Amino acid sequence: MKITLKRSVIGRPGYQVNTVKALGLKKIGDSREVNDTPALRGMVKTVQHLLEVQE
């Protein structure tokens, strides 16, 4: 699964900022390949409005 940060975390609640950091994304446009696990699915769901997800 490939995730890309599409929107800024500025002004977002702390838990969303921490979730994006835990996913390994730092700035807009950063992408990362991650394994499709239930834990990562939950993290992506928490900040899905900030990300673009490709299966």
PyMOL commands that set and color helices and strands:
alter all, ss='L'
color gray80, all
select helices_A, chain A and resi 14-22+38-46
alter helices_A, ss='H'
color red, helices_A
select strands_A, chain A and resi 2-5+31-33+51-54
alter strands_A, ss='S'
color yellow, strands_A
deselect
rebuild
show_as cartoon
